[in-house]
Structure formats: C-alpha cells, structure tokens
Amino acid sequence: MIQFILRRLLQVIPVFLGTTLLVYFMVFALPGDPIRALFGDRPPSEAVIAQLRQQYNLDEPFWVQYGLFLKNLFTFNLGVDFTGQPIADTLARVFPVTAMLAIEALVIQGVFGIAFGLVAGLRKGGIFDSSVLVLSLVVIAVPTFVLGFALQLLIGVQLGWAKPTVGSNVTWGSLILPAVVLGMVSFAYVLRLTRASVIENMNADYVRTATAKGLARRQVVTTHVLRNSLIPVITYLGASLGALMGGAIVTEAIFNVPGVGQKLYQAILRSEGPTVVAIVSVLVLVFVLANLLVDLLYAWLDPRIRYEN
Amino acid sequence: MTTSDVTIHEAGTPADRPLLEIRDLAISFTTGSGEVQAVRNAHLTIMPGETVAIVGESGSGKSTTALAAIGLLPGNGRVAGGQILLDGEDISHASEKRMIELRGNIIGMVPQDPMSNLNPVWKIGDQVKETLKANGRPSGPDDVAKVLAQAGLPDAARRAKQYPHEFSGGMRQRALIAIGLSCQPRLLIADEPTSALDVTVQRQILDHLEKMTSELGTSVLLITHDLGLAAERADKVVVMYRGNVVEAGPSLELLQNPQHPYTQRLVASAPSLASRRIQVAKELGVATNDLLVPGDGGAAKPAMTEDVLQIQNLSKVFKLRAGFGKSTDFTAVDDVSFNVKRGTTTAIVGESGSGKSTVAQMVLNLLEPTSGKIIFDGVDTSVLKPKEIFAFRRRVQPIFQDPYGSLDPMYNIYRTIEEPLRVHKIGDKASREKKVRELLDQVSLPQSTMQRYPNELSGGQRQRVAIARALALDPEVIICDEAVSALDVLVQAQVLNLLAELQSRLGLTYLFITHDLAVVRQIADHVCVMEKGKLVETGSTDEVFEAPQRDYTKALLNAIPGARLMLPPEVA
C-alpha cells in the first residue's frame, strides 16, 4: 500500500511538468503584447516598456522563460504579477476562497446526490423517483451560467434569501448559493449514478441472502446496498473535482467570488503567464492528490481491489 | 414485541403436526403482458426433522415455491392464493415485520450460487456476525468462529477475517451454510445448495449439511433439479412440472414406481440413475447393438480399430504473473498420453482445475502445447502450416458448454450454421442453403428455425444449433467441452441421444470433456480420469465404473448423487 502511494506521488512529477509546460506555452502563444495592453490608450515611453519587458523576462525566448519559471518555482519564489503583487500572496488569498466553495459544492453534490439517488433507487418507479429523474435531466441540460443567473435573480434578488453576490467578505454561509450552482450538474450525475447502482444492487443475490438472514430492511440497505453502490459514485466524485474547478470560473464570475476562478480569468485576459501557470499548477496538484484519495477510498470500499504490486 | 413471541411455541409442536404445510399455493408474476401464473395448486408437507426435496427443471416453479415460504418472492411476484402454514400459522400474507422475525431464527436459507450470495465487500466473519446479531444471539468473535467451524470451515477464527474472494467455491458454500444454520432454525430452505460445485465437494458439503441438520433436528426443504440427489438426500420427494406438483411421495417409492408420465421421463433420463450407455438402436426401433459391436454397423461406419487421435506426453505450462516481471510456472497439463479410436467416444473427466479443458483446447489447436505431440490421422498437428491448420479445422470441430455464449446473438440460425461453409468456400449459395436444411433435419430442428435468432430458442435448441454448426463441415472428430452441462436433465438426455444417434449414422469420433461421471456412463466407450493435470486412470467405461483402480476415481464415482440407489432394471 505504501509502495502504491509512493509510486502515485512520483507520477505527479511528469504530470506536473507536462501540464505547466503546456499551459505556459499556450499563454506564450496568445496574440498581443501584454505590456502594451496594461497601459491601454496611453502608451508609456519605449524605455519603460523595454524595462518592464526585461523585468518580466518577456524578451527572452520561450524555453528560457519556462526555465526561469521552473527555477523560481523550485526556489519557492513565484515572482510578482504585472501589478507588482507577489504571486504567492495572490495564491494564498484566492485558494482558500475557492477551496471553501469547492468543498461546499462537493458536500452538496455528494450528500444530496447520494441521498436522493438512494431514495429514488429504493422507490423505483414511484413519484419521487420519476420527478427526481426529470429534474436531474433539466439540470444536466441547462447550462451552468443560465442556472446561475436564474437562481441569483430568484433567490438572491427577488426572494432575498441570500446575498446575490459574495464580494470581499467571504463566509461559509455567503457561499451556499454559488456552491449550489457549482455542484448542481455533478449533483444530477451523482444522483443518477447512485440510483442506477442501488437498483442493480437491490437485485443482487447477496441482498436477498441478507434479507433471508432476518436483517431488517434498513440494515440490508445500509450495510449491503449502500456500500456496494457507493463504489462507482466515489470514482465519479473524484473525477468531478476537475469539473468543479473549471465550473468555478463561471460561477465565481456570476457571484463575484474573489477566488481562483476569477483571478485565473483576469490573468488569462492579461496574458500573465506566471500567474496563470502558478494557479494551474496548484489546481493540477489538487486534482492529482484528490484522485489518489479516491483510489485509496475505492480500495477501502472494495476489498477485491488491492494495490500491492 | 418480546423475544418469546418470536420463537413460535418452541415446545408446543406435537411431533405429528407438520412444521410446514403448503396448501393450494398459487403464485403469479406481473409482467408487461399481464399476470403469469408461476405456481398453481402446490401442495407440500414437511414434518419436524424431515427432509423434503422439490425436484423439477428450470422454470418448474420449485424455487418460487420455496422463496414464497420465506417471503422472498422477487418484486413483481405475489401469492395469489392458498396458504403457507408454518407450525399452523399462515404466513403467506404475513407482515414484513413478522417475516423479519421468522427469517434466520425459524426459517434459514442456503442459496444456490456461492459466488454471488456473499457480499464481496464485507469479511466473512462480519456476514456471520450480523446474522447472529439480527436474531438476538451472542455474536462475539468466538461465537462467529464456532458457527463457521461447525459448518466444516477449517481454521475458522482466521478465515472469519477474510473476504469472500479469498475463499474457494466450496468454502463459500460452507460459509453460507454456516449463515443459514447459525441461529438453529427449525426449517432450512436449501435452494440447489451444491449445483455450482464439483461432485466430490458437493458430496462433502451435502454430507455435512445432513449431519448438521439431523443433529439440530432441522427440517430441510431441498430444491434440486437432480432426481438422484433428491432421492438420496430426502425422505420425501415432490416433483414439480410447469408450476404444478405432479407427484409426491417417499423418495424410493417414487423412484421405483413413478406414476406421472413426467416423473417417469425424469427417472428414465436422470443421468445419475442411468446405468448403461445409450443404446441408440433401441431408441430408433431398428436392430440392436448397432453402436457397440464393431463391424456390425451401417455403411457409414468405419473400422473402430484405427487410432484417429494420438495424444503423446502432452504438457502445458502456464506462466502466472507474480508481479514485477517475475512469474511462476503452473503446470495445467502434465505428461498426458492417450489414444482415441475412430468412431468411438472417449471421455475426459475431472474436477474444475484438472486440466481437461486445456487438453481439449490443445487438441483443437487453439492452444499451443508446451511439450508433447497431438497426432491426428497420422500427422503431428503442432507442425501444421496455417493453410493446413485451416484444413485441419474442417475435420475437427468443437461444441462448447454454453449454448448462450457460443452463438452470435446478431446472427440468425441460418447464418450461424452456414458460416463455416462460407468460410471454407464450400458450394454456392443454393447448395449451402440445402446443406443447412439437411443439418437442421439431422439435429431434429424444424427448417423454420433458420430465420430465428439465438435468443428466441431454448437452451436445448441452441445446443442443437451448435451441433448442426459443428457438423456443417462433415468433420471426423467432434470435441464436446461440457456440451450438455448447462442443460436440464430431460433436454440433456435428448441431446445425448442425438449425439449417439449421429455417431452411429455418421461414424463420428467424440472427445467428450465433462465433470459429470453420470453423463460419461451414458455416452462414453473409454474414460480418461484427470486429476491436477495428470492422467490418473484410463480404461473402458465398464472397467472404470465397475472396478475403479484409483482412490480419486472411486471418490468421483461415489460422489455421483443417487449412485448407490437400487433401481429396477426396466426403469434404468
């Protein structure tokens, strides 16, 4: 097991190098001059521009820029962005916000998705099952930004149950509405996956045997149906983390959440290579580690899966 | 409700009052096209301590009846009429709460398939423990180990900490028996408890089950498709056919003097009871001894003296992965030699893992031998060039076990049977169609079958299609790998008869791979017994059955259910 974890952690290195290189190249290849774009309609003197270019190594060829970035990274010096702020500070400011948002969304989609899916699966063909199926289909079909604006208008503005935007003062409570929007699509998938899995497992021979043992229905469902049904769901939840990160860009923009998504969006617009790559690097790390966690969880849920050798 | 209500009148049951009585039971299933009656007017009585077997083919309603008794009918099934009296209490419409009290405590169950009836994600011990706990019994680790040890599981305390996938089939079935009997129920429903196991394991398990239930005084409702097994293990046998109980009575009486036509057919074709090779001539109503006496046959019959297949020192070693590029050798077939005479049937018998199917695959040239030779008609098959292998395949054809898996579901029957002809570029379209029609006639299928698809046919019909396909190229040798194992007894008997008839008519040679010695008795002239990759005994069928030399062969023979029952010769 230890061996498996070590091997997986070693795999992070090539994945990390590959993604940063790719992202760095894409930012490099963006058309336009980021320095000129900074100043808008009133361009500064050529000397200032040249100095800035040199400061941010923008006059170096791609490989040198990338090499310098790596060197800085391994000396834990992420540099400063175009506004002069240290990138490390920016990361420390935006990541906790998005982490809160993602955790809330993950909990919402996991807890509610599994619970609704379980109930729907146990009452297959009933009213609850049918309505939940239709609703989840609607959620999957409607794009996140439409859903986001709709809920913002309805709950935030018209009903006034929550603040329509988050702003700079981020609390768990203020993130509920954005988290619901962010987790919505995955929630629908988790629900459907759990439902299908529960229906399949309810027909399994060992469930019948468990009933024949004299177990009450609640025990049969919790010990025999639920655990077995969670195996595919857990795998999906791990993979959905990627979707959460991507979805955060849209959701944070709608609800004005000062998180990673918003920062990343701004940095891309400004062609700020180092900032974009720094953010993406952390996202890659989070994603890889989350999937490692899913694999371990998977082995714990299903003893037939063992990672020795 | 207190626990004293749960145990029903423990001391109060008089010995002459039935523990379970099923009266006029009707069970129906709701399907897309309305209600389907699965069981009609079923009657059945089990006295305390008695073992009663329900015998019937798949779809006869035997399992459905038993499941109704423990309130476990599948979702869309319901008791449509009649009563299920458990110690006088009608439980046919009992509340779920009442059934939960009864299950485990009063009615235990041992299910059919040990592979799918244990939850793969929980330790064996946990699955025993929850049973004890749910029924209010002490459930500490020692209690769990004791229950498992009683079911004959060695080293039970350590085994309890293992998961089902670390158990063999036989051990899983022991764990399931432990679960079924853990709370000392008064009635045990055993639904084909050993049909998925090898015969020798089957015997051990049934012996153990019998010992445990007689010690505990448990009544047993045994569900089986095997009349021999039922007669050997049960005091009374109930025969079900298409949802009806057609006959019931004390086991031996019923076996010796079956009244209902279906029971008569069942007794006549039960493989474990038949004692002689199928006499094709008798079935056809022509001169006798056509099959067994050399030189007496028709024109198609070649001499039986020539060895069509010679297997010489055949071995197969598989490399098993042991991780990190290392591998261990596993000898699946170890220095096996035997000859097959033209026009005869040679059976290779053995338990799962004995290497018999590996031999068959090598003879079919589907698997390369590690060493040794397979000489077909004087030519070593291992040195054949691709074109020669193609020609070899025309002469040696397989029939596989699973008639569901070995037919392409997207091909209609015509295309299935015609395919080998097309591949080997034999004849034109018209002549091929004629040939397919002939083949269908030969296997006694109507020609209208041509346009149908495998999922529209029954298991027996599909196996006939597989036989027709094997015959399409007029082969000399047919390798039957468990070709009748998946079929119900009556269908099995029909297919075996068909194979015997085709052999006598076409002079075919069969190499018959099977785990079922009862089938061997009916079809084979020679027997090769394999154990752990080695050939341990060979001889003519009569020799091997009447005077087995090796302990292993004796154990296999003893394990045939019903083998020791005496039957009047006209029935057998």
Chai-1 contact restraints between the chains, C-beta under 6 A:
chainA,res_idxA,chainB,res_idxB,connection_type,confidence,min_distance_angstrom,max_distance_angstrom,comment,restraint_id
A,D205,B,S116,contact,1.0,0.0,6.0,A-B,restraint_1
A,D205,B,N117,contact,1.0,0.0,6.0,A-B,restraint_2
A,Y206,B,N117,contact,1.0,0.0,6.0,A-B,restraint_3
A,Y206,B,L118,contact,1.0,0.0,6.0,A-B,restraint_4
A,Y206,B,N119,contact,1.0,0.0,6.0,A-B,restraint_5
A,R208,B,L72,contact,1.0,0.0,6.0,A-B,restraint_6
A,T209,B,P111,contact,1.0,0.0,6.0,A-B,restraint_7
A,T209,B,N117,contact,1.0,0.0,6.0,A-B,restraint_8
A,A212,B,I70,contact,1.0,0.0,6.0,A-B,restraint_9
A,A212,B,R103,contact,1.0,0.0,6.0,A-B,restraint_10
A,A212,B,M109,contact,1.0,0.0,6.0,A-B,restraint_11
A,K213,B,G104,contact,1.0,0.0,6.0,A-B,restraint_12
A,K213,B,T131,contact,1.0,0.0,6.0,A-B,restraint_13
A,G214,B,I100,contact,1.0,0.0,6.0,A-B,restraint_14
A,G214,B,R103,contact,1.0,0.0,6.0,A-B,restraint_15
A,G214,B,G104,contact,1.0,0.0,6.0,A-B,restraint_16
A,G214,B,N105,contact,1.0,0.0,6.0,A-B,restraint_17
A,G214,B,A134,contact,1.0,0.0,6.0,A-B,restraint_18
A,G214,B,N135,contact,1.0,0.0,6.0,A-B,restraint_19
A,L215,B,A134,contact,1.0,0.0,6.0,A-B,restraint_20
A,A216,B,I100,contact,1.0,0.0,6.0,A-B,restraint_21
A,H224,B,N119,contact,1.0,0.0,6.0,A-B,restraint_22
A,R227,B,V121,contact,1.0,0.0,6.0,A-B,restraint_23
A,N228,B,V121,contact,1.0,0.0,6.0,A-B,restraint_24
A,D302,B,V121,contact,1.0,0.0,6.0,A-B,restraint_25
A,P303,B,Y163,contact,1.0,0.0,6.0,A-B,restraint_26
A,R304,B,P120,contact,1.0,0.0,6.0,A-B,restraint_27
A,R304,B,H165,contact,1.0,0.0,6.0,A-B,restraint_28
A,N309,B,G323,contact,1.0,0.0,6.0,A-B,restraint_29
